[in-house]
């Protein structure tokens, strides 16, 4: 297989990165993709940073062994914990990561008040602190970790009472503070944008970073002369460290597509077999 035909590697703690995959597919349908969902360890949010680094390094090694030509860390938590570490560990590999879209939110807000929904590890990471320091001057940020929301989305529960309550508990206090923008700082959260929009109303903008991430992937692939020129739609290979049938059923809900899912196993949480 030529470099151009090699796949784009995308990974996340679970199905959240499918929100990024969806945008990459829309922008670059000819590209082959290998998607790794680490359902064996989901959620990453409450885990120690060092452990997330270990998982991310092992997954990167696995994707590189599958000839991935670029790695997309389609997980805000893994990006916060491990992106800098991955770039240092694999200096010859190009990585695209996630960062909360605080900059466009700060540029567009009229009230100067912005809500940010993300996991604890994302809020604790240096990446988030750096983004806030650089771009949020004069803007008041209201943060919520939406505890349990990732697990609800992993179950395919996009509209249920539990999911609604988690989001209402997060968003209603922010709305009382007069926010006019909500930043989604977790790749799982775009799958509940319709529910978020119902809660916040049409006057509040909801920012999904996935389209911008897909554009950056496209820029790097083209700049590195790695774009697939086959003229045919590429293949997507789904891999999970969890239970294949349950992941397959969730992908069907989220992407409206019936796919094959391959299962791999972890050895001592250090190596993927």
Backbone as CSV, one residue per row, in Angstrom:
resi,resn,N_x,N_y,N_z,CA_x,CA_y,CA_z,C_x,C_y,C_z
1,UNK,0.842,-1.200,0.000,0.000,0.000,0.000,0.878,1.251,0.000
2,UNK,0.570,2.213,-0.858,1.355,3.448,-0.939,1.027,4.351,0.250
3,UNK,1.906,5.340,0.479,1.674,6.300,1.558,0.309,6.957,1.410
4,UNK,-0.050,7.311,0.166,-1.334,7.982,-0.060,-2.517,7.097,0.322
5,UNK,-2.352,5.799,0.138,-3.447,4.877,0.461,-3.455,4.462,1.927
6,UNK,-2.374,4.770,2.645,-2.332,4.443,4.074,-3.457,5.168,4.811
7,UNK,-3.945,4.566,5.895,-5.096,5.167,6.576,-4.733,6.342,7.477
8,UNK,-5.705,7.172,7.724,-5.653,8.158,8.801,-6.045,7.421,10.080
9,UNK,-5.224,7.518,11.116,-5.548,6.883,12.393,-6.279,7.853,13.299
10,UNK,-7.396,7.428,13.850,-8.195,8.258,14.758,-8.468,7.444,16.013
11,UNK,-8.249,8.050,17.197,-8.608,7.305,18.401,-9.273,8.187,19.452
12,UNK,-10.043,7.509,20.288,-10.769,8.156,21.383,-10.972,7.125,22.485
13,UNK,-11.370,7.584,23.648,-11.683,6.671,24.741,-12.883,5.792,24.415
14,UNK,-13.712,6.236,23.490,-14.909,5.473,23.132,-15.438,5.897,21.777
15,UNK,-16.728,6.204,21.723,-17.352,6.562,20.439,-17.348,8.061,20.170
16,UNK,-16.868,8.865,21.134,-16.898,10.317,20.951,-16.168,10.777,19.704
17,UNK,-15.018,10.153,19.428,-14.231,10.545,18.257,-14.933,10.314,16.945
18,UNK,-16.060,9.602,16.973,-16.846,9.438,15.745,-17.385,10.783,15.258
19,UNK,-17.530,11.753,16.171,-17.961,13.093,15.745,-16.891,13.736,14.867
20,UNK,-15.617,13.421,15.147,-14.514,13.909,14.311,-14.429,13.083,13.032
21,UNK,-14.528,11.762,13.166,-14.503,10.889,11.986,-15.572,11.315,10.980
22,UNK,-16.751,11.628,11.474,-17.862,12.041,10.609,-17.479,13.259,9.763
23,UNK,-16.806,14.221,10.385,-16.394,15.432,9.656,-15.234,15.148,8.707
24,UNK,-14.304,14.283,9.116,-13.184,13.914,8.239,-13.719,13.200,6.998
25,UNK,-14.675,12.311,7.199,-15.283,11.589,6.065,-15.983,12.545,5.113
26,UNK,-16.672,13.524,5.667,-17.403,14.489,4.834,-16.438,15.326,4.002
27,UNK,-15.276,15.647,4.580,-14.306,16.514,3.914,-13.378,15.732,2.986
28,UNK,-13.069,14.477,3.371,-12.110,13.667,2.620,-12.645,12.251,2.436
29,UNK,-13.704,12.082,1.657,-14.338,10.765,1.534,-13.433,9.698,0.932
30,UNK,-12.394,10.117,0.205,-11.523,9.144,-0.460,-10.490,8.527,0.490
31,UNK,-10.353,9.095,1.703,-9.311,8.617,2.614,-9.726,7.338,3.341
32,UNK,-8.787,6.406,3.454,-8.974,5.250,4.318,-8.764,5.681,5.771
33,UNK,-9.544,5.119,6.679,-9.470,5.501,8.085,-9.473,4.251,8.953
34,UNK,-8.663,4.289,10.003,-8.741,3.254,11.034,-9.112,3.963,12.342
35,UNK,-10.223,3.539,12.933,-10.751,4.193,14.138,-10.622,3.240,15.326
36,UNK,-9.975,3.720,16.382,-9.795,2.916,17.592,-10.584,3.539,18.738
37,UNK,-11.575,2.809,19.247,-12.322,3.237,20.422,-11.898,2.399,21.622
38,UNK,-11.370,3.052,22.658,-10.835,2.317,23.807,-11.924,2.063,24.860
39,UNK,-12.987,1.397,24.410,-14.096,1.123,25.331,-13.685,0.294,26.544
40,UNK,-12.571,-0.392,26.454,-12.081,-1.148,27.600,-11.687,-0.253,28.771
41,UNK,-11.463,1.043,28.477,-11.027,1.976,29.519,-11.924,3.208,29.649
42,UNK,-12.999,3.274,28.884,-13.847,4.465,28.923,-14.549,4.570,30.286
43,UNK,-14.716,5.766,30.880,-14.270,7.061,30.374,-12.844,7.407,30.825
44,UNK,-12.167,8.232,30.039,-10.830,8.693,30.405,-10.888,9.840,31.424
45,UNK,-11.969,10.612,31.396,-12.044,11.867,32.155,-11.575,11.806,33.598
46,UNK,-12.019,10.814,34.396,-11.608,10.776,35.812,-10.245,10.134,36.051
47,UNK,-9.589,9.628,35.012,-8.342,8.872,35.203,-7.131,9.805,35.401
48,UNK,-6.064,9.301,36.049,-4.837,10.095,36.202,-4.194,10.381,34.849
49,UNK,-3.551,11.537,34.754,-2.916,11.962,33.503,-1.903,10.934,33.005
50,UNK,-1.096,10.398,33.913,-0.060,9.450,33.506,-0.635,8.197,32.888
51,UNK,-1.749,7.735,33.403,-2.391,6.551,32.856,-2.924,6.831,31.450
52,UNK,-3.501,8.012,31.259,-4.020,8.376,29.928,-2.870,8.476,28.931
53,UNK,-1.725,8.979,29.384,-0.533,9.015,28.513,-0.137,7.609,28.084
54,UNK,-0.140,6.677,29.033,0.238,5.291,28.721,-0.715,4.688,27.688
55,UNK,-2.018,4.882,27.897,-3.003,4.370,26.945,-2.769,4.981,25.563
56,UNK,-2.567,6.295,25.538,-2.426,7.015,24.266,-1.176,6.577,23.516
57,UNK,-0.098,6.346,24.250,1.143,5.876,23.610,0.943,4.484,23.001
58,UNK,0.305,3.591,23.748,0.090,2.228,23.246,-0.832,2.224,22.024
59,UNK,-1.870,3.047,22.061,-2.790,3.118,20.922,-2.075,3.697,19.703
60,UNK,-1.240,4.710,19.924,-0.461,5.288,18.820,0.448,4.234,18.200
61,UNK,1.143,3.459,19.020,2.014,2.404,18.495,1.194,1.392,17.683
62,UNK,0.008,1.062,18.177,-0.860,0.124,17.473,-1.276,0.694,16.110
63,UNK,-1.677,1.958,16.069,-2.120,2.571,14.810,-0.956,2.704,13.828
64,UNK,0.228,3.028,14.336,1.395,3.123,13.457,1.750,1.756,12.877
65,UNK,1.522,0.712,13.652,1.761,-0.648,13.144,0.777,-1.013,12.035
66,UNK,-0.361,-0.290,11.991,-1.339,-0.471,10.901,-1.078,0.519,9.753
67,UNK,0.119,1.150,9.768,0.564,2.081,8.717,-0.197,3.403,8.689
68,UNK,-0.710,3.831,9.837,-1.384,5.131,9.872,-0.404,6.235,9.472
69,UNK,-0.853,7.122,8.577,0.036,8.172,8.053,-0.046,9.465,8.866
70,UNK,-1.068,9.582,9.690,-1.250,10.734,10.568,-2.151,10.240,11.700
71,UNK,-1.975,10.776,12.905,-2.755,10.330,14.054,-3.626,11.483,14.551
72,UNK,-4.924,11.235,14.649,-5.859,12.226,15.177,-6.265,11.781,16.576
73,UNK,-5.872,12.578,17.564,-6.266,12.293,18.947,-7.648,12.930,19.132
74,UNK,-8.681,12.172,18.767,-10.046,12.713,18.709,-10.714,12.596,20.070
75,UNK,-9.994,13.063,21.073,-10.432,12.957,22.462,-9.828,14.145,23.200
76,UNK,-10.673,15.004,23.762,-10.157,16.183,24.469,-9.340,15.786,25.691
77,UNK,-9.784,14.750,26.394,-9.073,14.310,27.595,-7.687,13.792,27.243
78,UNK,-7.594,12.936,26.221,-6.290,12.413,25.802,-5.403,13.523,25.246
79,UNK,-5.996,14.474,24.544,-5.209,15.609,24.030,-4.629,16.416,25.183
80,UNK,-5.458,16.667,26.207,-4.995,17.446,27.359,-3.890,16.720,28.111
81,UNK,-4.042,15.407,28.237,-3.093,14.630,29.043,-1.852,14.214,28.279
82,UNK,-2.005,13.971,26.969,-0.957,13.219,26.273,-0.436,13.830,24.976
83,UNK,-1.061,14.849,24.421,-0.670,15.322,23.087,0.790,15.785,23.058
84,UNK,1.186,16.594,24.027,2.578,17.068,24.095,3.526,15.875,24.248
85,UNK,3.169,14.947,25.105,3.970,13.742,25.340,4.101,12.907,24.068
86,UNK,3.003,12.746,23.332,3.032,11.956,22.101,3.944,12.605,21.057
87,UNK,3.872,13.914,20.947,4.717,14.610,19.959,6.192,14.471,20.309
88,UNK,6.500,14.445,21.608,7.896,14.258,22.026,8.341,12.810,21.820
89,UNK,7.435,11.869,22.054,7.765,10.440,21.965,7.868,9.968,20.522
90,UNK,7.034,10.565,19.641,7.020,10.190,18.219,7.280,11.439,17.364
91,UNK,8.531,11.933,17.364,8.822,13.208,16.698,8.606,13.188,15.184
92,UNK,8.578,12.015,14.579,8.406,11.934,13.123,6.948,11.765,12.704
93,UNK,6.054,11.731,13.681,4.628,11.516,13.393,3.871,12.826,13.551
94,UNK,2.960,13.086,12.629,2.112,14.272,12.751,0.852,13.915,13.527
95,UNK,0.562,14.715,14.544,-0.617,14.522,15.372,-1.545,15.725,15.232
96,UNK,-2.834,15.455,15.220,-3.839,16.507,15.329,-4.636,16.201,16.592
97,UNK,-4.721,17.173,17.484,-5.437,16.969,18.733,-6.627,17.898,18.866
98,UNK,-7.266,17.792,20.004,-8.441,18.611,20.294,-8.073,19.655,21.343
99,UNK,-8.620,20.850,21.188,-8.570,21.803,22.288,-9.926,22.510,22.351
100,UNK,-10.407,22.798,23.560,-11.713,23.466,23.659,-11.720,24.756,22.847
101,UNK,-12.808,24.974,22.114,-12.884,26.093,21.158,-13.172,27.405,21.881
102,UNK,-12.285,27.740,22.824,-12.453,28.970,23.604,-12.191,30.201,22.733
103,UNK,-11.218,30.082,21.809,-10.872,31.245,20.971,-12.058,31.719,20.128
104,UNK,-12.698,30.857,19.299,-13.851,31.348,18.532,-15.008,31.790,19.418
105,UNK,-15.161,31.147,20.570,-16.234,31.556,21.493,-15.978,32.961,22.016
106,UNK,-14.711,33.233,22.384,-14.364,34.556,22.914,-14.504,35.638,21.844
107,UNK,-14.219,35.263,20.594,-14.328,36.233,19.499,-15.778,36.561,19.157
108,UNK,-16.686,35.594,19.372,-18.061,35.762,18.911,-19.058,36.167,19.990
109,UNK,-18.697,35.964,21.271,-19.659,36.257,22.320,-20.022,37.740,22.369
110,UNK,-21.295,38.013,22.578,-21.768,39.397,22.731,-21.904,39.761,24.206
111,UNK,-22.225,38.775,25.040,-22.416,39.046,26.468,-21.115,38.953,27.262
112,UNK,-20.073,38.372,26.640,-18.811,38.179,27.349,-18.854,37.039,28.337
113,UNK,-19.888,36.185,28.196,-20.062,35.062,29.115,-20.236,33.773,28.301
114,UNK,-19.359,32.801,28.555,-19.294,31.582,27.748,-19.319,30.360,28.654
115,UNK,-20.119,29.361,28.291,-20.139,28.100,29.011,-19.227,27.087,28.340
116,UNK,-18.512,26.307,29.145,-17.620,25.270,28.616,-17.996,23.936,29.265
117,UNK,-18.303,22.950,28.434,-18.609,21.603,28.914,-17.443,20.697,28.550
118,UNK,-16.826,20.071,29.538,-15.663,19.214,29.283,-15.476,18.264,30.463
119,UNK,-14.527,17.334,30.320,-14.258,16.367,31.389,-13.282,16.975,32.407
120,UNK,-13.210,16.395,33.614,-12.285,16.928,34.623,-10.848,16.999,34.135
121,UNK,-10.389,15.959,33.438,-8.992,15.933,32.983,-8.707,17.046,31.981
122,UNK,-9.702,17.380,31.162,-9.518,18.470,30.199,-9.352,19.799,30.927
123,UNK,-10.208,20.046,31.919,-10.118,21.300,32.669,-8.816,21.396,33.462
124,UNK,-8.292,20.260,33.915,-7.079,20.263,34.731,-5.805,20.351,33.895
125,UNK,-5.911,20.127,32.596,-4.725,20.045,31.749,-4.117,21.396,31.414
126,UNK,-2.822,21.381,31.113,-2.112,22.612,30.747,-2.634,23.177,29.435
127,UNK,-3.133,22.317,28.546,-3.639,22.768,27.245,-4.819,23.722,27.422
128,UNK,-5.756,23.354,28.279,-6.920,24.208,28.531,-6.486,25.518,29.186
129,UNK,-5.596,25.418,30.181,-5.110,26.625,30.859,-4.446,27.576,29.872
130,UNK,-3.680,27.011,28.939,-2.997,27.826,27.929,-3.989,28.518,27.002
131,UNK,-5.006,27.790,26.567,-6.020,28.361,25.677,-6.754,29.502,26.378
132,UNK,-7.117,29.280,27.635,-7.826,30.314,28.404,-6.948,31.547,28.564
133,UNK,-5.687,31.320,28.898,-4.768,32.441,29.116,-4.562,33.257,27.844
134,UNK,-4.478,32.565,26.710,-4.203,33.258,25.445,-5.425,33.962,24.859
135,UNK,-6.600,33.353,25.009,-7.738,33.815,24.211,-8.954,34.304,24.996
136,UNK,-8.986,34.058,26.306,-10.224,34.363,27.044,-10.151,35.653,27.845
137,UNK,-9.222,36.546,27.498,-9.120,37.813,28.225,-10.412,38.606,28.105
138,UNK,-10.937,39.008,29.243,-12.155,39.812,29.232,-13.430,39.003,29.083
139,UNK,-13.290,37.674,28.981,-14.458,36.800,28.845,-14.596,35.968,30.118
140,UNK,-15.826,35.870,30.609,-16.088,35.075,31.799,-16.497,33.663,31.365
141,UNK,-15.776,32.657,31.873,-16.049,31.267,31.511,-16.744,30.550,32.673
142,UNK,-17.768,29.791,32.324,-18.481,28.983,33.306,-18.306,27.511,32.908
143,UNK,-17.729,26.720,33.796,-17.320,25.356,33.459,-18.219,24.324,34.142
144,UNK,-18.444,23.207,33.435,-19.150,22.088,34.042,-18.618,20.786,33.450
145,UNK,-18.442,19.772,34.292,-17.872,18.501,33.837,-18.924,17.500,33.363
146,UNK,-20.213,17.849,33.506,-21.284,16.973,32.983,-21.058,15.513,33.378
147,UNK,-20.881,15.281,34.668,-20.566,13.927,35.145,-21.605,12.910,34.680
148,UNK,-21.124,11.836,34.050,-22.007,10.775,33.591,-22.466,10.905,32.155
149,UNK,-22.211,12.064,31.529,-22.724,12.273,30.173,-22.028,11.373,29.147
150,UNK,-20.709,11.205,29.289,-19.984,10.328,28.364,-20.571,8.917,28.402
151,UNK,-20.841,8.432,29.622,-21.383,7.079,29.750,-22.755,6.963,29.099
152,UNK,-23.595,7.990,29.228,-24.919,7.963,28.594,-24.786,7.904,27.072
153,UNK,-23.863,8.689,26.526,-23.671,8.699,25.070,-23.091,7.369,24.604
154,UNK,-22.194,6.781,25.423,-21.638,5.462,25.090,-22.734,4.393,25.019
155,UNK,-23.814,4.625,25.750,-24.940,3.677,25.715,-25.916,4.006,24.586
156,UNK,-25.652,5.092,23.859,-26.566,5.494,22.800,-27.772,6.248,23.310
157,UNK,-27.704,6.696,24.570,-28.823,7.425,25.175,-28.657,8.925,24.913
158,UNK,-29.175,9.384,23.779,-28.973,10.775,23.354,-30.118,11.693,23.768
159,UNK,-31.251,11.116,24.149,-32.440,11.935,24.435,-33.145,11.562,25.726
160,UNK,-32.615,10.588,26.471,-33.314,10.090,27.648,-33.332,11.068,28.812
161,UNK,-34.106,10.722,29.838,-34.273,11.595,31.006,-32.961,11.838,31.732
162,UNK,-32.131,10.785,31.868,-30.854,10.963,32.576,-29.940,11.928,31.833
163,UNK,-29.850,11.758,30.517,-29.012,12.636,29.698,-29.520,14.072,29.779
164,UNK,-30.826,14.233,29.696,-31.432,15.570,29.766,-31.147,16.234,31.106
165,UNK,-31.253,15.460,32.195,-31.022,16.037,33.523,-29.566,16.483,33.693
166,UNK,-28.619,15.656,33.219,-27.199,16.041,33.313,-26.968,17.377,32.617
167,UNK,-27.552,17.524,31.420,-27.339,18.752,30.644,-28.092,19.935,31.250
168,UNK,-29.290,19.707,31.735,-30.036,20.808,32.368,-29.325,21.296,33.622
169,UNK,-28.807,20.356,34.423,-28.083,20.741,35.642,-26.836,21.548,35.306
170,UNK,-26.209,21.236,34.168,-25.009,21.969,33.746,-25.350,23.331,33.148
171,UNK,-26.394,23.362,32.315,-26.650,24.544,31.485,-27.556,25.592,32.136
172,UNK,-28.510,25.182,32.942,-29.429,26.168,33.529,-28.714,27.224,34.376
173,UNK,-27.760,26.835,35.244,-27.019,27.881,35.975,-26.229,28.810,35.060
174,UNK,-25.719,28.270,33.962,-24.987,29.100,32.997,-25.927,30.087,32.305
175,UNK,-27.113,29.611,31.948,-28.087,30.489,31.296,-28.500,31.620,32.231
176,UNK,-28.574,31.334,33.539,-28.899,32.373,34.520,-27.810,33.431,34.597
177,UNK,-26.586,33.043,34.203,-25.459,34.001,34.189,-25.375,34.754,32.851
178,UNK,-26.311,34.464,31.941,-26.407,35.187,30.660,-25.362,34.774,29.637
179,UNK,-25.000,33.484,29.623,-24.111,33.023,28.552,-24.836,33.114,27.208
180,UNK,-24.058,33.351,26.148,-24.649,33.329,24.799,-23.923,32.327,23.887
181,UNK,-22.948,31.593,24.469,-22.168,30.629,23.697,-21.841,29.429,24.586
182,UNK,-21.919,28.222,24.007,-21.527,27.003,24.717,-20.440,26.311,23.903
183,UNK,-19.306,26.021,24.544,-18.193,25.318,23.919,-18.254,23.849,24.321
184,UNK,-18.182,22.962,23.332,-18.178,21.535,23.611,-16.732,21.050,23.687
185,UNK,-16.276,20.756,24.901,-14.887,20.372,25.125,-14.698,18.883,25.300
186,UNK,-15.568,18.108,24.663,-15.455,16.641,24.679,-16.051,16.147,23.370
187,UNK,-15.352,15.233,22.688,-15.821,14.801,21.370,-17.111,13.994,21.432
188,UNK,-17.469,13.492,22.612,-18.756,12.806,22.740,-19.935,13.787,22.614
189,UNK,-19.732,15.009,23.079,-20.864,15.916,23.282,-21.575,16.382,22.013
190,UNK,-20.904,16.458,20.841,-21.653,16.856,19.635,-22.843,15.957,19.316
191,UNK,-22.817,14.724,19.799,-23.942,13.829,19.518,-25.211,14.208,20.285
192,UNK,-25.075,15.102,21.265,-26.276,15.581,21.965,-26.527,17.063,21.687
193,UNK,-25.961,17.585,20.592,-26.220,18.984,20.227,-27.715,19.280,20.081
194,UNK,-28.525,18.424,19.444,-29.956,18.739,19.354,-30.603,18.931,20.728
195,UNK,-30.220,18.112,21.703,-30.766,18.244,23.054,-30.243,19.512,23.723
196,UNK,-28.956,19.799,23.558,-28.373,21.030,24.116,-29.096,22.249,23.550
197,UNK,-29.334,22.237,22.243,-29.986,23.394,21.599,-31.418,23.573,22.096
198,UNK,-32.088,22.470,22.390,-33.441,22.588,22.947,-33.413,23.225,24.335
199,UNK,-32.375,22.904,25.101,-32.269,23.427,26.466,-31.874,24.902,26.466
200,UNK,-30.898,25.281,25.633,-30.364,26.661,25.690,-31.156,27.643,24.834
201,UNK,-31.909,27.144,23.837,-32.676,28.043,22.978,-31.858,28.569,21.820
202,UNK,-32.535,29.178,20.884,-31.881,29.556,19.622,-30.962,30.764,19.734
203,UNK,-31.006,31.480,20.846,-30.142,32.667,20.990,-28.740,32.313,21.485
204,UNK,-28.540,31.068,21.871,-27.230,30.629,22.367,-26.536,29.791,21.301
205,UNK,-25.328,30.189,20.951,-24.544,29.464,19.939,-23.853,28.273,20.582
206,UNK,-23.871,27.126,19.891,-23.186,25.924,20.362,-22.032,25.637,19.404
207,UNK,-20.816,25.576,19.943,-19.627,25.412,19.094,-19.099,23.986,19.169
208,UNK,-19.127,23.311,18.039,-18.573,21.964,17.874,-17.215,22.107,17.184
209,UNK,-16.116,21.673,17.833,-14.788,21.856,17.227,-14.469,20.872,16.108
210,UNK,-15.289,19.824,15.928,-14.937,18.752,14.987,-14.697,19.246,13.552
211,UNK,-15.525,20.142,12.992,-15.257,20.592,11.624,-13.893,21.265,11.468
212,UNK,-13.484,22.046,12.458,-12.166,22.703,12.384,-11.040,21.687,12.460
213,UNK,-11.232,20.642,13.264,-10.218,19.589,13.376,-10.079,18.858,12.042
214,UNK,-11.212,18.560,11.410,-11.179,17.889,10.104,-10.442,18.744,9.067
215,UNK,-10.653,20.054,9.102,-9.946,20.952,8.161,-8.438,20.920,8.397
216,UNK,-8.035,20.847,9.667,-6.601,20.775,9.977,-6.006,19.450,9.496
217,UNK,-6.753,18.360,9.656,-6.289,17.062,9.146,-6.088,17.151,7.638
218,UNK,-7.045,17.732,6.949,-6.964,17.867,5.488,-5.745,18.702,5.087
219,UNK,-5.507,19.806,5.805,-4.359,20.669,5.503,-3.045,19.893,5.627
220,UNK,-2.907,19.144,6.709,-1.658,18.424,6.949,-1.460,17.284,5.952
221,UNK,-2.540,16.571,5.642,-2.448,15.474,4.674,-2.036,16.006,3.303
222,UNK,-2.639,17.114,2.901,-2.308,17.692,1.585,-0.909,18.304,1.580
223,UNK,-0.533,18.976,2.679,0.797,19.590,2.752,1.897,18.532,2.725
224,UNK,1.612,17.358,3.286,2.591,16.272,3.299,2.518,15.391,2.069
225,UNK,1.712,15.815,1.074,1.519,15.056,-0.171,1.104,13.613,0.127
226,UNK,0.203,13.482,1.123,-0.266,12.161,1.545,-1.712,11.888,1.126
227,UNK,-2.330,12.824,0.408,-3.748,12.678,0.071,-3.973,11.501,-0.869
228,UNK,-5.020,10.764,-0.616,-5.379,9.620,-1.448,-6.026,10.119,-2.741
229,UNK,-5.415,9.775,-3.865,-5.885,10.252,-5.169,-6.637,9.165,-5.940
230,UNK,-7.087,8.137,-5.236,-7.687,6.992,-5.935,-8.996,7.332,-6.641
231,UNK,-9.669,8.388,-6.155,-10.948,8.753,-6.764,-12.113,7.911,-6.276
232,UNK,-11.847,6.984,-5.366,-12.900,6.141,-4.813,-13.061,6.431,-3.322
233,UNK,-14.249,6.154,-2.788,-14.456,6.321,-1.353,-13.555,5.363,-0.587
234,UNK,-12.954,5.873,0.475,-12.063,5.051,1.279,-12.818,4.115,2.210
235,UNK,-12.084,3.190,2.812,-12.648,2.251,3.779,-12.453,2.781,5.195
236,UNK,-13.392,2.438,6.080,-13.238,2.756,7.500,-13.201,1.441,8.273
237,UNK,-12.127,1.261,9.032,-11.921,0.046,9.822,-12.130,0.411,11.291
238,UNK,-13.137,-0.156,11.930,-13.461,0.146,13.325,-12.878,-0.924,14.243
239,UNK,-12.174,-0.464,15.281,-11.571,-1.372,16.249,-11.950,-0.905,17.652
240,UNK,-12.271,-1.853,18.527,-12.590,-1.519,19.915,-11.835,-2.436,20.862
241,UNK,-11.539,-1.920,22.046,-11.007,-2.766,23.117,-12.135,-3.212,24.033
242,UNK,-13.362,-2.902,23.614,-14.532,-3.317,24.371,-15.251,-4.473,23.708
243,UNK,-16.570,-4.445,23.786,-17.403,-5.539,23.274,-17.934,-5.140,21.890
244,UNK,-17.549,-5.885,20.875,-17.784,-5.473,19.490,-19.265,-5.252,19.177
245,UNK,-20.136,-6.140,19.611,-21.551,-6.023,19.256,-22.188,-4.770,19.832
246,UNK,-21.853,-4.448,21.084,-22.441,-3.248,21.686,-21.906,-1.988,21.012
247,UNK,-20.616,-1.986,20.675,-20.032,-0.825,19.976,-20.656,-0.680,18.592
248,UNK,-20.849,-1.796,17.917,-21.472,-1.777,16.592,-22.879,-1.176,16.658
249,UNK,-23.632,-1.539,17.687,-24.999,-1.019,17.801,-25.006,0.476,18.101
250,UNK,-24.011,0.957,18.874,-23.927,2.396,19.168,-23.515,3.173,17.924
251,UNK,-22.556,2.622,17.165,-22.148,3.279,15.917,-23.340,3.396,14.977
252,UNK,-24.184,2.385,14.961,-25.382,2.418,14.110,-26.298,3.568,14.506
253,UNK,-26.410,3.816,15.819,-27.226,4.930,16.314,-26.584,6.277,15.956
254,UNK,-25.272,6.386,16.173,-24.591,7.677,16.033,-24.311,8.054,14.580
255,UNK,-23.917,7.082,13.752,-23.547,7.368,12.366,-24.590,6.898,11.360
256,UNK,-25.653,6.273,11.860,-26.719,5.755,10.982,-26.144,4.808,9.928
257,UNK,-25.216,3.956,10.386,-24.507,3.092,9.461,-24.196,1.766,10.153
258,UNK,-24.454,0.666,9.469,-24.157,-0.653,10.028,-22.751,-1.058,9.596
259,UNK,-21.861,-1.261,10.564,-20.449,-1.495,10.235,-19.941,-2.749,10.938
260,UNK,-18.793,-3.217,10.487,-18.100,-4.299,11.178,-17.157,-3.693,12.205
261,UNK,-17.061,-4.337,13.359,-16.169,-3.862,14.421,-15.270,-5.013,14.860
262,UNK,-13.973,-4.751,14.868,-12.992,-5.756,15.306,-12.630,-5.512,16.764
263,UNK,-12.427,-6.583,17.507,-12.053,-6.460,18.922,-10.570,-6.771,19.120
264,UNK,-9.921,-5.934,19.949,-8.554,-6.212,20.392,-8.555,-6.226,21.920
265,UNK,-7.493,-6.752,22.506,-7.417,-6.804,23.964,-6.145,-6.133,24.455
266,UNK,-6.235,-5.606,25.685,-5.077,-4.993,26.322,-4.298,-6.044,27.120
267,UNK,-2.983,-5.942,27.124,-2.131,-6.764,27.967,-1.555,-5.865,29.065
268,UNK,-2.007,-6.073,30.290,-1.529,-5.307,31.457,-1.688,-3.795,31.273
269,UNK,-2.695,-3.389,30.502,-2.945,-1.960,30.238,-1.758,-1.248,29.594
270,UNK,-0.851,-2.004,29.007,0.370,-1.405,28.438,0.516,-1.690,26.940
271,UNK,-0.098,-2.741,26.463,0.133,-3.177,25.093,-1.172,-3.730,24.520
272,UNK,-1.389,-3.498,23.228,-2.609,-3.956,22.575,-2.284,-5.191,21.731
273,UNK,-3.062,-6.229,21.946,-2.840,-7.491,21.225,-3.853,-7.677,20.121
